[in-house]
Amino acid sequence: MAFAMLSLASCLALLADAAVTLISPSTLSGAGSTLVQPLAQHLATTFIGAPFTVSYTGNGSGAGKAALEAGQYDFACSEAALTAEEIHAYPNLAQLPLFLDGVAVPYNLPGWSSAGLTLNLTMGLLAEIYGGRVVRWNDPKVVAVNPNAGGMLPNATIIRYVRGESSGTTLVFTSALQTFDSSWPSASVSTQPVWPNATLGTLAVVPGSADVAVALLCCSFAIGYVGSN
C-alpha cells in the first residue's frame, strides 16, 4: 500500500465546558476526531504533576460532539465547528482552533510498490473517482497523469472506501473535492455525506479511519482517505 499526500488543512475545534467543572475530579476526559487523536493522546502525556489525568478517545467527530453535548465528556475535538443551532442549544460550550493537519489518500495497486511506482492523481481527478465518474484504474484520465506506469494500471474497478459514521475527516475531504470540482454537489460536503453516484463502480463503507487503513492493506484496487498524522 502506498500513500498520496493531499494538502488539506483542517482547523480542529476544541469544545470546552465554559464552567470548567470536570465530570470526574481526577480526569479531564475528551473524545471525537480520529484525525486529532494521536496529537491529543500525546499532549495528554505532558500533564505530568497535574492534579488530574487527561484521557482522549477517538470515536469520530460526530460521536464526540454528541457525547460532549450529552455531558459525557469535558471536551471534544471536531473538524466541524458548532452550528448556529448547537451554539444556541448549548450556550455553555466554547470552541477554539486547535491544530492543522492533512488528509492522506492511501491506495492499493498490486505490484506498484515493488516496481517503485507512485500513483499521481490531481484533485479534480480524485473528485471524479469519488463522484463515480471515473470507475476503472485504466481510465484514460488516470493513464494520462501516470505516463510512467508502463501498462501497470489494471483494467479493474476502483473500490472507493468511505467512512460510515459522522466524520470530520470526511468533511475536510469532501470540502476539498468541491473546491477543486465545482460540479461536486453540496449535499456531498458533510461529515456524513450522500456520496454521488454511489451505485456506480464500487463504494465500500467502513466505520472509522482505522478501518479504512486496515481495508486498504488487504483490498487490492482500492482507494481511501485517512488522517495523515
C-alpha positions in Angstrom: 0.0 0.0 0.0 1.3 3.5 -0.9 0.2 6.9 0.1 -0.6 10.0 -2.0 -0.5 13.1 0.2 -3.3 15.5 -0.1 -2.5 19.0 1.2 -5.6 19.8 3.2 -5.6 21.9 6.3 -8.2 21.2 8.9 -9.0 23.5 11.8 -10.0 21.4 14.8 -12.5 22.9 17.2 -11.9 22.2 20.8 -15.2 22.3 22.6 -14.7 23.1 26.3 -17.1 23.3 29.2 -17.1 27.0 29.9 -17.8 26.3 33.6 -14.6 24.3 33.8 -16.3 21.7 36.1 -14.8 18.3 35.4 -17.2 15.4 35.1 -14.6 13.4 37.2 -12.5 15.4 39.7 -9.4 13.3 38.8 -9.8 13.1 35.0 -10.1 15.6 32.1 -11.8 13.4 29.5 -12.3 14.1 25.8 -13.4 12.4 22.7 -14.1 12.9 19.0 -11.9 13.3 15.9 -9.7 10.4 15.0 -7.6 12.9 12.9 -6.5 14.7 16.1 -6.3 11.6 18.2 -2.5 11.0 18.0 -1.8 14.6 19.0 -4.4 14.6 21.7 -3.1 11.4 23.3 0.5 12.8 23.0 -0.4 16.0 24.7 -2.2 14.1 27.4 1.1 12.6 28.5 2.5 16.1 29.1 0.2 16.8 32.1 2.7 15.3 34.5 2.3 16.6 38.0 -1.2 18.0 37.3 -3.9 17.2 39.9 -5.8 15.2 37.3 -5.1 12.9 34.3 -6.1 13.6 30.7 -7.7 10.9 28.5 -8.9 11.1 24.9 -11.0 8.6 22.8 -11.0 8.8 19.1 -14.6 7.8 18.3 -15.3 10.2 15.4 -16.1 13.9 15.3 -19.9 13.5 15.3 -19.9 11.0 18.2 -17.5 13.2 20.2 -19.7 16.3 19.8 -22.8 14.4 20.6 -21.3 12.9 23.7 -20.0 16.3 24.9 -23.4 17.8 24.4 -24.9 14.9 26.4 -22.5 15.7 29.3 -20.4 12.6 28.9 -17.1 14.3 28.3 -15.3 17.5 29.3 -14.2 18.4 25.8 -14.4 17.1 22.2 -12.4 17.6 19.0 -14.0 18.0 15.6 -13.2 19.4 12.2 -16.8 20.6 12.0 -17.4 23.7 14.0 -20.5 24.1 16.2 -23.5 25.1 14.1 -25.6 28.2 15.0 -28.3 25.8 16.3 -25.8 24.0 18.5 -24.4 27.3 19.9 -27.9 28.3 20.8 -28.8 25.0 22.3 -25.6 24.6 24.3 -24.5 28.1 25.5 -22.1 26.6 28.0 -19.8 25.3 25.2 -16.9 27.3 23.8 -14.9 26.5 20.7 -11.4 27.4 19.6 -8.9 26.4 16.9 -6.6 23.6 18.0 -4.2 22.5 15.2 -3.7 22.0 11.5 -3.4 18.6 9.8 -3.8 17.0 6.4 -5.7 14.1 4.8 -3.8 11.3 3.1 -5.1 9.2 0.2 -3.9 5.6 0.5 -4.3 3.2 -2.4 -3.6 -0.5 -3.1 -2.3 -1.3 -6.6 -0.6 -4.7 -6.7 2.9 -4.6 -7.8 3.3 -0.9 -7.7 5.5 -0.6 -4.6 7.9 -3.4 -5.8 8.1 -1.7 -9.1 9.0 1.7 -7.5 5.9 3.3 -8.9 3.9 6.1 -7.2 0.3 7.0 -8.3 -0.3 10.5 -9.4 -3.8 12.0 -9.1 -5.0 15.5 -9.5 -7.6 16.8 -7.1 -10.1 17.2 -9.9 -9.5 13.5 -10.9 -9.9 12.4 -7.3 -13.2 14.2 -7.3 -14.2 12.3 -10.4 -13.2 9.0 -8.8 -15.2 9.7 -5.6 -18.0 11.1 -7.7 -18.4 7.8 -9.5 -17.4 9.3 -12.9 -14.1 7.5 -13.2 -14.6 3.9 -12.1 -11.7 1.9 -13.5 -8.0 2.2 -12.9 -7.1 2.2 -16.5 -9.4 5.0 -17.4 -7.7 7.3 -19.9 -7.8 10.2 -17.4 -5.8 8.2 -14.9 -3.4 6.9 -17.6 -2.8 10.5 -18.7 -1.4 11.7 -15.4 0.6 8.5 -14.9 2.8 8.3 -18.1 5.5 6.3 -16.4 3.1 3.5 -15.3 4.1 1.4 -18.3 0.8 -0.5 -18.6 0.7 -1.2 -14.8 -2.7 0.4 -14.4 -5.1 -2.5 -14.3 -8.4 -3.0 -16.0 -10.1 -3.2 -12.6 -12.9 -1.4 -10.8 -11.7 1.3 -8.4 -13.0 0.3 -4.9 -13.8 3.6 -3.1 -13.6 3.3 0.7 -15.5 5.9 2.7 -16.3 6.4 6.4 -19.8 5.5 7.5 -20.0 7.4 10.8 -20.1 11.2 11.2 -16.5 12.1 10.5 -14.6 15.4 10.5 -12.0 13.8 8.2 -14.8 13.2 5.7 -15.9 16.8 6.0 -12.4 18.0 5.2 -12.0 15.6 2.3 -15.3 16.4 0.7 -14.9 20.1 1.2 -11.6 19.9 -0.8 -13.2 17.9 -3.5 -15.9 20.5 -4.0 -13.2 23.3 -4.0 -11.5 21.6 -7.0 -14.6 20.4 -8.7 -17.5 22.9 -9.0 -19.9 20.1 -10.0 -19.4 18.3 -6.7 -22.9 18.6 -5.0 -23.4 20.5 -1.8 -25.2 17.5 -0.3 -21.9 15.6 -0.6 -20.0 18.0 1.5 -20.6 16.9 5.1 -19.4 14.8 8.0 -21.8 12.1 6.7 -22.4 12.9 3.0 -24.6 11.4 0.4 -21.9 10.1 -2.0 -22.5 11.0 -5.6 -23.3 8.1 -8.0 -22.9 5.6 -5.1 -24.2 2.7 -7.3 -21.5 3.3 -10.0 -18.3 1.3 -9.6 -17.8 0.0 -6.0 -18.4 2.1 -2.9 -17.3 0.4 0.3 -18.4 1.8 3.7 -16.5 1.1 6.9 -16.9 2.6 10.4 -13.7 4.6 11.1 -10.3 5.8 9.9 -8.5 2.8 11.3 -10.9 0.5 9.4 -10.1 2.3 6.1 -6.4 1.8 6.7 -6.9 -1.9 7.5 -9.1 -2.4 4.4 -6.5 -0.8 2.2 -3.8 -3.2 3.4 -5.8 -6.2 2.2 -8.0 -5.0 -0.5 -6.5 -4.8 -4.0 -7.5 -2.0 -6.4 -8.9 0.1 -3.5 -8.5 3.8 -2.6 -9.5 5.7 0.6 -8.8 8.7 2.8 -7.4 8.9 6.3 -5.8 11.5 8.6 -2.2 12.0 7.7 -0.7 12.2 11.2 
